[in-house]
Structure formats: structure tokens, C-alpha cells
Amino acid sequence: MLTGVFASTVVNPAGFDGWLAGNPGQFMLQALGVIATYLYAGVGTYLILTVISKFTHLRVSAAEEEYGLDQSLHGEAAYVNTDLSSTAQAS
């Protein structure tokens, strides 16, 4: 977005001046581009996750999460000989 602030026709004669050069509209165009990109990415991600959720679960069950994904998915312990319950309660 700072292109819309610092742009200058002195540096790029084919371009536009930015906010500091007296053209705040260029900053607004940059902001609109950022907002449009966020909306596009958000809607696209939502649609992709909606389609994926029709074929598989997006999350593991609460029991699997509590037990530990290393055990439930891979069948092995990530932290051997470590009491994680005591460190979790201390923090």
C-alpha cells in the first residue's frame, strides 16, 4: 500500500503521483486492491474448504486431539519420557 503513498512521476514518468506528491486517490486505489485481494482469498478459501468438507473431515475428533495426533495418526510418541501434563499446568 505504500506505493500509493510514495509513488512519484519523478521516478516513473509513466506512473502516477502518490499521496505525498498530492494524489491521495492513488493510496485509495492501493487500499481497494488490498481489500479486493483479501476478499478474493477469503471467498476462494471458503469455497475450497466447503468442497473438501464434503469428502473428508477438516478436523480430527476431540478425543484424537486430546490423545495426541502423533499417537492417533502416526502411532508413535513425539515426546518420549516427558511428562507434558506437569509442564502444561505450570504455564
Distance bins in CASP14 RR format, pairs under 12 A and 6 or more apart:
PFRMAT RR
TARGET T0000
AUTHOR 0000-0000-0000
RMODE 2
METHOD distances of the structure
MODEL  1
1 7 0 0 0 0 0 1 0 0 0 0 0
1 18 0 0 0 0 0 1 0 0 0 0 0
1 19 0 0 0 0 0 1 0 0 0 0 0
1 26 0 0 0 0 0 1 0 0 0 0 0
1 27 1 0 0 1 0 0 0 0 0 0 0
1 28 0 0 0 0 0 1 0 0 0 0 0
1 29 0 0 0 0 1 0 0 0 0 0 0
1 30 1 0 1 0 0 0 0 0 0 0 0
1 31 1 0 0 1 0 0 0 0 0 0 0
1 32 0 0 0 0 0 1 0 0 0 0 0
1 33 0 0 0 0 1 0 0 0 0 0 0
1 34 1 0 1 0 0 0 0 0 0 0 0
1 35 0 0 0 0 0 1 0 0 0 0 0
1 37 0 0 0 0 0 1 0 0 0 0 0
2 18 0 0 0 0 1 0 0 0 0 0 0
2 19 0 0 0 0 1 0 0 0 0 0 0
2 20 0 0 0 0 0 1 0 0 0 0 0
2 26 0 0 0 0 0 1 0 0 0 0 0
2 27 0 0 0 0 1 0 0 0 0 0 0
2 30 0 0 0 0 1 0 0 0 0 0 0
2 31 0 0 0 0 0 1 0 0 0 0 0
2 34 0 0 0 0 0 1 0 0 0 0 0
3 11 0 0 0 0 0 1 0 0 0 0 0
3 12 0 0 0 0 0 1 0 0 0 0 0
3 15 0 0 0 0 0 1 0 0 0 0 0
3 16 0 0 0 0 1 0 0 0 0 0 0
3 17 0 0 0 0 0 1 0 0 0 0 0
3 18 1 0 0 1 0 0 0 0 0 0 0
3 19 0 0 0 0 0 1 0 0 0 0 0
3 20 0 0 0 0 0 1 0 0 0 0 0
3 21 0 0 0 0 0 1 0 0 0 0 0
3 23 0 0 0 0 0 1 0 0 0 0 0
3 26 1 0 0 1 0 0 0 0 0 0 0
3 27 0 0 0 0 1 0 0 0 0 0 0
3 29 0 0 0 0 1 0 0 0 0 0 0
3 30 1 0 1 0 0 0 0 0 0 0 0
3 31 0 0 0 0 0 1 0 0 0 0 0
3 33 0 0 0 0 0 1 0 0 0 0 0
3 34 0 0 0 0 0 1 0 0 0 0 0
4 15 0 0 0 0 0 1 0 0 0 0 0
4 16 0 0 0 0 1 0 0 0 0 0 0
4 17 0 0 0 0 1 0 0 0 0 0 0
4 18 1 0 1 0 0 0 0 0 0 0 0
4 19 1 0 1 0 0 0 0 0 0 0 0
4 20 0 0 0 0 1 0 0 0 0 0 0
4 21 0 0 0 0 1 0 0 0 0 0 0
4 22 0 0 0 0 0 1 0 0 0 0 0
4 23 0 0 0 0 1 0 0 0 0 0 0
4 24 0 0 0 0 1 0 0 0 0 0 0
4 25 0 0 0 0 1 0 0 0 0 0 0
4 26 1 0 1 0 0 0 0 0 0 0 0
4 27 1 0 1 0 0 0 0 0 0 0 0
4 28 0 0 0 0 1 0 0 0 0 0 0
4 29 1 0 0 1 0 0 0 0 0 0 0
4 30 1 0 1 0 0 0 0 0 0 0 0
4 31 0 0 0 0 1 0 0 0 0 0 0
4 32 0 0 0 0 0 1 0 0 0 0 0
4 33 0 0 0 0 0 1 0 0 0 0 0
4 34 0 0 0 0 0 1 0 0 0 0 0
5 17 0 0 0 0 0 1 0 0 0 0 0
5 18 1 0 0 1 0 0 0 0 0 0 0
5 19 1 0 1 0 0 0 0 0 0 0 0
5 20 1 0 1 0 0 0 0 0 0 0 0
5 21 0 0 0 0 1 0 0 0 0 0 0
5 22 0 0 0 0 0 1 0 0 0 0 0
5 23 0 0 0 0 0 1 0 0 0 0 0
5 24 0 0 0 0 1 0 0 0 0 0 0
5 25 0 0 0 0 0 1 0 0 0 0 0
5 26 0 0 0 0 1 0 0 0 0 0 0
5 27 1 0 1 0 0 0 0 0 0 0 0
5 28 0 0 0 0 0 1 0 0 0 0 0
5 29 0 0 0 0 0 1 0 0 0 0 0
5 30 0 0 0 0 1 0 0 0 0 0 0
5 31 0 0 0 0 0 1 0 0 0 0 0
6 12 0 0 0 0 0 1 0 0 0 0 0
6 16 0 0 0 0 0 1 0 0 0 0 0
6 17 0 0 0 0 1 0 0 0 0 0 0
6 18 1 0 0 1 0 0 0 0 0 0 0
6 19 0 0 0 0 1 0 0 0 0 0 0
6 20 1 0 0 1 0 0 0 0 0 0 0
6 21 0 0 0 0 1 0 0 0 0 0 0
6 22 0 0 0 0 0 1 0 0 0 0 0
6 23 0 0 0 0 0 1 0 0 0 0 0
6 26 0 0 0 0 1 0 0 0 0 0 0
6 27 0 0 0 0 1 0 0 0 0 0 0
6 30 0 0 0 0 0 1 0 0 0 0 0
7 13 0 0 0 0 0 1 0 0 0 0 0
7 14 0 0 0 0 0 1 0 0 0 0 0
7 15 1 0 0 1 0 0 0 0 0 0 0
7 16 1 0 1 0 0 0 0 0 0 0 0
7 17 1 0 0 1 0 0 0 0 0 0 0
7 18 1 0 1 0 0 0 0 0 0 0 0
7 19 0 0 0 0 1 0 0 0 0 0 0
7 20 0 0 0 0 1 0 0 0 0 0 0
7 21 1 0 0 1 0 0 0 0 0 0 0
7 22 0 0 0 0 0 1 0 0 0 0 0
7 23 1 0 0 1 0 0 0 0 0 0 0
7 24 0 0 0 0 0 1 0 0 0 0 0
7 25 0 0 0 0 0 1 0 0 0 0 0
7 26 1 0 1 0 0 0 0 0 0 0 0
7 27 0 0 0 0 1 0 0 0 0 0 0
7 29 0 0 0 0 0 1 0 0 0 0 0
7 30 0 0 0 0 1 0 0 0 0 0 0
8 14 0 0 0 0 0 1 0 0 0 0 0
8 15 0 0 0 0 1 0 0 0 0 0 0
8 16 0 0 0 0 1 0 0 0 0 0 0
8 17 1 0 1 0 0 0 0 0 0 0 0
8 18 1 0 0 1 0 0 0 0 0 0 0
8 19 0 0 0 0 0 1 0 0 0 0 0
8 20 1 0 0 1 0 0 0 0 0 0 0
8 21 1 0 1 0 0 0 0 0 0 0 0
8 22 0 0 0 0 1 0 0 0 0 0 0
8 23 0 0 0 0 1 0 0 0 0 0 0
8 26 0 0 0 0 0 1 0 0 0 0 0
9 15 1 0 1 0 0 0 0 0 0 0 0
9 16 1 0 0 1 0 0 0 0 0 0 0
9 17 1 0 1 0 0 0 0 0 0 0 0
9 18 0 0 0 0 1 0 0 0 0 0 0
9 21 1 0 0 1 0 0 0 0 0 0 0
9 22 0 0 0 0 0 1 0 0 0 0 0
9 23 0 0 0 0 1 0 0 0 0 0 0
9 26 0 0 0 0 0 1 0 0 0 0 0
10 16 0 0 0 0 0 1 0 0 0 0 0
10 17 0 0 0 0 1 0 0 0 0 0 0
10 18 0 0 0 0 0 1 0 0 0 0 0
10 20 0 0 0 0 0 1 0 0 0 0 0
10 21 0 0 0 0 1 0 0 0 0 0 0
11 17 0 0 0 0 0 1 0 0 0 0 0
11 18 0 0 0 0 0 1 0 0 0 0 0
11 21 0 0 0 0 1 0 0 0 0 0 0
12 18 0 0 0 0 0 1 0 0 0 0 0
12 21 0 0 0 0 0 1 0 0 0 0 0
12 26 0 0 0 0 0 1 0 0 0 0 0
15 21 0 0 0 0 0 1 0 0 0 0 0
15 23 0 0 0 0 0 1 0 0 0 0 0
15 26 0 0 0 0 1 0 0 0 0 0 0
15 29 0 0 0 0 0 1 0 0 0 0 0
16 22 0 0 0 0 0 1 0 0 0 0 0
16 23 1 0 0 1 0 0 0 0 0 0 0
16 24 0 0 0 0 0 1 0 0 0 0 0
16 25 0 0 0 0 1 0 0 0 0 0 0
16 26 1 0 1 0 0 0 0 0 0 0 0
16 27 0 0 0 0 0 1 0 0 0 0 0
16 28 0 0 0 0 0 1 0 0 0 0 0
16 29 0 0 0 0 1 0 0 0 0 0 0
16 30 0 0 0 0 0 1 0 0 0 0 0
17 23 1 0 1 0 0 0 0 0 0 0 0
17 24 0 0 0 0 1 0 0 0 0 0 0
17 25 0 0 0 0 1 0 0 0 0 0 0
17 26 1 0 0 1 0 0 0 0 0 0 0
17 27 0 0 0 0 0 1 0 0 0 0 0
18 24 1 0 0 1 0 0 0 0 0 0 0
18 25 1 0 0 1 0 0 0 0 0 0 0
18 26 1 0 1 0 0 0 0 0 0 0 0
18 27 1 0 0 1 0 0 0 0 0 0 0
18 28 0 0 0 0 0 1 0 0 0 0 0
18 29 0 0 0 0 1 0 0 0 0 0 0
18 30 0 0 0 0 1 0 0 0 0 0 0
19 25 1 0 0 1 0 0 0 0 0 0 0
19 26 1 0 0 1 0 0 0 0 0 0 0
19 27 1 0 1 0 0 0 0 0 0 0 0
19 28 0 0 0 0 1 0 0 0 0 0 0
19 29 0 0 0 0 0 1 0 0 0 0 0
19 30 0 0 0 0 1 0 0 0 0 0 0
19 31 0 0 0 0 0 1 0 0 0 0 0
20 26 0 0 0 0 1 0 0 0 0 0 0
20 27 0 0 0 0 1 0 0 0 0 0 0
21 27 0 0 0 0 0 1 0 0 0 0 0
23 29 0 0 0 0 1 0 0 0 0 0 0
23 30 0 0 0 0 0 1 0 0 0 0 0
24 30 0 0 0 0 0 1 0 0 0 0 0
24 31 0 0 0 0 0 1 0 0 0 0 0
25 31 0 0 0 0 1 0 0 0 0 0 0
25 32 0 0 0 0 1 0 0 0 0 0 0
26 32 0 0 0 0 0 1 0 0 0 0 0
26 33 0 0 0 0 0 1 0 0 0 0 0
27 33 0 0 0 0 0 1 0 0 0 0 0
27 34 0 0 0 0 0 1 0 0 0 0 0
28 34 0 0 0 0 0 1 0 0 0 0 0
28 35 0 0 0 0 0 1 0 0 0 0 0
29 35 0 0 0 0 0 1 0 0 0 0 0
29 36 0 0 0 0 0 1 0 0 0 0 0
30 36 0 0 0 0 0 1 0 0 0 0 0
30 37 0 0 0 0 0 1 0 0 0 0 0
31 37 0 0 0 0 0 1 0 0 0 0 0
31 38 0 0 0 0 0 1 0 0 0 0 0
32 38 0 0 0 0 0 1 0 0 0 0 0
32 39 0 0 0 0 0 1 0 0 0 0 0
33 39 0 0 0 0 1 0 0 0 0 0 0
33 40 0 0 0 0 1 0 0 0 0 0 0
33 41 0 0 0 0 0 1 0 0 0 0 0
34 40 0 0 0 0 0 1 0 0 0 0 0
34 41 0 0 0 0 0 1 0 0 0 0 0
35 41 0 0 0 0 0 1 0 0 0 0 0
35 42 0 0 0 0 0 1 0 0 0 0 0
36 42 0 0 0 0 0 1 0 0 0 0 0
36 43 0 0 0 0 0 1 0 0 0 0 0
37 43 0 0 0 0 0 1 0 0 0 0 0
37 44 0 0 0 0 0 1 0 0 0 0 0
38 44 0 0 0 0 0 1 0 0 0 0 0
38 45 0 0 0 0 0 1 0 0 0 0 0
39 45 0 0 0 0 0 1 0 0 0 0 0
39 46 0 0 0 0 0 1 0 0 0 0 0
40 46 0 0 0 0 0 1 0 0 0 0 0
40 47 0 0 0 0 0 1 0 0 0 0 0
41 47 0 0 0 0 0 1 0 0 0 0 0
41 48 0 0 0 0 0 1 0 0 0 0 0
42 48 0 0 0 0 1 0 0 0 0 0 0
42 49 0 0 0 0 1 0 0 0 0 0 0
42 50 0 0 0 0 0 1 0 0 0 0 0
43 49 0 0 0 0 0 1 0 0 0 0 0
43 50 0 0 0 0 0 1 0 0 0 0 0
44 50 0 0 0 0 1 0 0 0 0 0 0
44 51 0 0 0 0 0 1 0 0 0 0 0
44 52 0 0 0 0 0 1 0 0 0 0 0
45 51 0 0 0 0 0 1 0 0 0 0 0
45 52 0 0 0 0 0 1 0 0 0 0 0
45 58 0 0 0 0 0 1 0 0 0 0 0
46 52 0 0 0 0 0 1 0 0 0 0 0
46 53 0 0 0 0 0 1 0 0 0 0 0
46 58 0 0 0 0 0 1 0 0 0 0 0
47 53 0 0 0 0 0 1 0 0 0 0 0
47 54 0 0 0 0 0 1 0 0 0 0 0
48 54 0 0 0 0 0 1 0 0 0 0 0
48 55 0 0 0 0 0 1 0 0 0 0 0
48 58 0 0 0 0 0 1 0 0 0 0 0
49 55 0 0 0 0 0 1 0 0 0 0 0
49 56 0 0 0 0 0 1 0 0 0 0 0
49 57 0 0 0 0 0 1 0 0 0 0 0
49 58 1 0 0 1 0 0 0 0 0 0 0
49 59 0 0 0 0 0 1 0 0 0 0 0
50 58 0 0 0 0 1 0 0 0 0 0 0
51 58 0 0 0 0 0 1 0 0 0 0 0
52 58 1 0 0 1 0 0 0 0 0 0 0
52 59 0 0 0 0 0 1 0 0 0 0 0
53 59 0 0 0 0 1 0 0 0 0 0 0
57 64 0 0 0 0 0 1 0 0 0 0 0
57 65 0 0 0 0 0 1 0 0 0 0 0
59 65 1 0 0 1 0 0 0 0 0 0 0
59 69 0 0 0 0 0 1 0 0 0 0 0
60 66 0 0 0 0 1 0 0 0 0 0 0
60 67 0 0 0 0 1 0 0 0 0 0 0
60 68 0 0 0 0 1 0 0 0 0 0 0
60 69 1 0 0 1 0 0 0 0 0 0 0
60 70 0 0 0 0 0 1 0 0 0 0 0
60 71 0 0 0 0 0 1 0 0 0 0 0
60 72 1 0 0 1 0 0 0 0 0 0 0
60 73 1 0 0 1 0 0 0 0 0 0 0
61 67 0 0 0 0 1 0 0 0 0 0 0
61 68 0 0 0 0 0 1 0 0 0 0 0
61 69 0 0 0 0 0 1 0 0 0 0 0
61 72 0 0 0 0 1 0 0 0 0 0 0
61 73 0 0 0 0 0 1 0 0 0 0 0
62 68 0 0 0 0 0 1 0 0 0 0 0
62 72 0 0 0 0 0 1 0 0 0 0 0
63 69 0 0 0 0 0 1 0 0 0 0 0
63 71 0 0 0 0 0 1 0 0 0 0 0
63 72 0 0 0 0 1 0 0 0 0 0 0
64 70 0 0 0 0 0 1 0 0 0 0 0
64 71 0 0 0 0 1 0 0 0 0 0 0
64 72 1 0 1 0 0 0 0 0 0 0 0
64 73 1 0 0 1 0 0 0 0 0 0 0
64 74 0 0 0 0 0 1 0 0 0 0 0
64 75 0 0 0 0 0 1 0 0 0 0 0
65 71 0 0 0 0 0 1 0 0 0 0 0
65 72 0 0 0 0 1 0 0 0 0 0 0
65 73 0 0 0 0 0 1 0 0 0 0 0
66 72 0 0 0 0 1 0 0 0 0 0 0
66 84 0 0 0 0 0 1 0 0 0 0 0
66 85 0 0 0 0 0 1 0 0 0 0 0
66 88 0 0 0 0 0 1 0 0 0 0 0
67 73 0 0 0 0 0 1 0 0 0 0 0
67 74 0 0 0 0 0 1 0 0 0 0 0
67 75 0 0 0 0 0 1 0 0 0 0 0
67 77 0 0 0 0 0 1 0 0 0 0 0
68 74 0 0 0 0 1 0 0 0 0 0 0
68 75 0 0 0 0 1 0 0 0 0 0 0
68 76 0 0 0 0 0 1 0 0 0 0 0
68 77 0 0 0 0 1 0 0 0 0 0 0
68 78 0 0 0 0 1 0 0 0 0 0 0
68 79 0 0 0 0 0 1 0 0 0 0 0
68 84 0 0 0 0 1 0 0 0 0 0 0
69 75 0 0 0 0 1 0 0 0 0 0 0
69 76 0 0 0 0 0 1 0 0 0 0 0
69 77 0 0 0 0 0 1 0 0 0 0 0
69 78 0 0 0 0 1 0 0 0 0 0 0
70 76 1 0 0 1 0 0 0 0 0 0 0
70 77 1 0 0 1 0 0 0 0 0 0 0
70 78 1 0 1 0 0 0 0 0 0 0 0
70 79 0 0 0 0 1 0 0 0 0 0 0
70 80 0 0 0 0 0 1 0 0 0 0 0
70 84 0 0 0 0 0 1 0 0 0 0 0
71 77 1 0 0 1 0 0 0 0 0 0 0
71 78 0 0 0 0 1 0 0 0 0 0 0
71 79 0 0 0 0 0 1 0 0 0 0 0
71 80 0 0 0 0 0 1 0 0 0 0 0
72 78 0 0 0 0 0 1 0 0 0 0 0
77 84 0 0 0 0 0 1 0 0 0 0 0
78 84 0 0 0 0 1 0 0 0 0 0 0
79 85 0 0 0 0 0 1 0 0 0 0 0
79 87 0 0 0 0 1 0 0 0 0 0 0
79 88 0 0 0 0 0 1 0 0 0 0 0
82 88 0 0 0 0 0 1 0 0 0 0 0
83 89 0 0 0 0 0 1 0 0 0 0 0
83 90 0 0 0 0 0 1 0 0 0 0 0
84 90 0 0 0 0 0 1 0 0 0 0 0
84 91 0 0 0 0 0 1 0 0 0 0 0
85 91 0 0 0 0 0 1 0 0 0 0 0
END
